Amino acid sequence: MNDLTQNIGKIHTTQMGEERIRCNLNLQTDDVVAWCKDVVKQADVIIGQGKNWYLYKGGMVITINAHSYTIITAHKINARIRVMCEPDYECLPEFLYQAIFIPEGAEAPPRSIINDPEIFVYIKDFGTQTGDLGVAAEQNGQVVGAAWTRIIPACGHVNSKTPELAFSVLPEFRGFGIGMRLIKKLFELLRESGYKQTALSVQKDNPAVRLYQRLGYEMSGERTDHARREDYLMIKKL
């Protein structure tokens, strides 16, 4: 339990705040504060950052002042997609872990799995070699998703002119189109950098295969990855 949930009774807002929240979320309720308190109790994630609390639930975010407990605003998640900068590289271990496909019913692997050389190659010394390009999704100052490419001797390697794509979005922010926007922005960056195509390797039973197909990736072959799982090699012409 955090400080916000412990002080839920102090949460309030102004009349202008109520009107803004109703408008932003198209709410049909007379008691906006009570509605927001219910969200606090059921939030997918609560993040304390700077002077505010940010509560995420079902595709929306509520901002509450951490000192006064005043509800400042609420709106639908609309992450800003931008080119990745050097400070973002510190987030790559988390997004590499989140990119690991976990079949339904399977236990999540330990986070130390990203130290496997066959996996860590996707982020090791990122930004130091040709083909290292990336974009990030930022919501209220927090990086919630990332997509990046590298030209490396990994499962999705085609040749020295074809960057391999990797991407992931934090679990609480999935299902709101952020991944699609990230990859499309990365395509733009790749084209601007002179690349003609990009590739990826994806496990055959990973539902993301359909996402990649919608994005224009086509099957190019089949491979066995380092864990002896069957993968599709997919290529997208830019």
N, C-alpha and C positions, 0 to 999 in steps of 0.2 A: 504494500500500500504506500502510495507516495503522498506528498504534502497536499496535493490538490484534492485527492479523494478523501483525505482526512478532514479537509475543510470545505467539503462540498456545500455545506449550509451557507457559506459566505458568498457563494457565486451569485452574481447579479449583473444587470446591465441597465443602460439608459433606454428611454423611449426611442431615441434615434437608433440605438443599437438593435432594439427589437425589430424596428422597421427594416433596417439594413439586412438582418438575418432572414426575415420572412421573404424579402425580395430576392436575395441571393440564392436561397434554397427552395423558393416557391412553397413555403410552409403554410399549412392550413391549420394553425393552432392559435389559441388565444393566449397561452402561457408559454412564451418562448423560453423563459428561464428554466421552467420545469422540464421542458423538452431537452434543453442542453444538459441539465443535470443527469437525465436518463442516459444521454450519450456518454457522459463522463463515466458512468457505471459500466457501460457496455463497450467502451472504446477498444478498438483493435490494438492501438498503441498510443501512449501518452509520452510526449517528448518535452522536457524542460530545456529551453534554449534561450540564453540571454534573459530578457525581462519577461518573457512569455512562456506559457504552456501551449503546446499544440496537440490537439486531440484528433485522431484519425479514426473514422468509422464509415464503412460503406461508401467510399468514394468522396467523402467530404472531410473538411478540416475546420475545427473550431479553435479560435485563438483567444486565450484568457490571460489577462495580466497576472503575473505571478505574485505581485505585491498586494494589489487591491482586490483580486479575484473578480475583476470586471470582465465580462465577455466583450471582447473588442469587435469581433466579426466572425462570420462563418461563411464558407463558400465551398464549392465543389473543387476537388483536387484538379489542379491545372499546372503540372510541373513545367518549369522552364527548361527547354532543351538548348544546350550550348556546347561549344567545343571544349574538350577537356583541357585543363591547365595543370601545371606541375604539382600544385598542392593536392589535386584530386588523385594523384598516383597512390597516395597513402590509403585510399579506399579500395584499391584494386584487390587486395587479398580477400576482403569481404565479398566483393562481387564475383570473384573467381569461385569462391566456395558456393555462393548462391547459384552459380551457373551449372553446378553439378546436378545432373538428372537423377532423381530418386524415384524409382518405380513405386506405384501405389502399394502400400502395405510393407514396404521395405524400411529398414531403420536408417536414419540419416547417418552418414559417416562422420567420424571425428573431424574437427576442423584441421587437425594436423595433416589431413590427406592432401592439402594443397602444397605441402612441402615435397611431395613426390616429384622428382625431377621431370617426369612426363607431363605433369600438370603445372608445376611452377614455371615452366618455360613460357607459359602464356603471359606472365607478368614480370619475369625476372629482368631487372634493369630496364623497365619499360621507359621509352622515350629516348633511348640511346641509339637506335638503329633504324634504317630505312623501313617504311611500312608501319611504324608505330604511330597510329592515329587513333583518336578516341573522342567520344562525346559523352556528356553527362546530363542527367535529369536532376534538376534542383527544385525542391519544394520548401519554401520558407527557410532558405539558407542551408538546408540539408541535402546532400547528394543521395538520391533514392534509387538511382539506376545508372548503368553505364554500358556503353558498347564500344568495343575497340578492335583493332586489327593488328596483326603482326605477320611478318614473313619468317616462319620458323619451321624447323624439321619436326612437325607434329602431325596429327592424324589428318588434318585438312590441308596439308601442304600439296600444292600443285606444281609451282615453279617459282623462280626468284622474282617474278613480276606480279604474283597474285597473293595479296594479303589474305590471311585467314581471319574470319570474324568470330568474336566471342561477345556475349552480352548477358546481362541479368538485371532484374529489378527486385528490390527488397520485397519480401512476401506481402507485407501490409499494403503495398502499392501496386500489386498486380491486378489485372483485369480492368484497367482504366485507360488502355491504349498507350501507355508510356513506352512499352517495349517497341511497338510499331513506330512511334515517332522517333525514338532513339536511332533505330536502324536506318530509317529514311534519311535522317540528318547525317548519319555516317556515310551513306551512299553519296550524298552531296559532297562531303569532305573528300572522299576517295576520288570522285570525278575531278574535283578542283586540283587534286594532287597528281592527276595524270594517269590514274589507274583505269584499266579497261574492264577488269572483272575482280570478283572476290569469291572466296570459297569458304566452306565450313564442313565440319564433320559432326554428325548427329546420330545418336543411337536410333535404331530402327523403330523401337517402341516408344520413343519420346513424342508426345503430342505436338511439340514445337515443329515437327516436320511440316505440318499443315501451315503453320505461320510462315515458315520459310518459303513454301510454295506460293503463298499469296503475295509474298514480297518479290517473286520472280526467280527464286532459286530453282534450278533444275537438277535432277539426278544425273550424276556423272559416273558413278561407280559404287562399289561396296568395298569396305575395308574392315579389318579387325583391329580394334584399338589396343592400347597397352594393357588393358584388363581383359583382353580376349572377348570383348563384346562386339557384336556386329553393328557396324555403322554405315550410314549413307554418306558418300562424298557428294556435296552439292555445290554448284557453281552459279553465280549470278553475273550476267553481263551488265556492265554499267553504261 
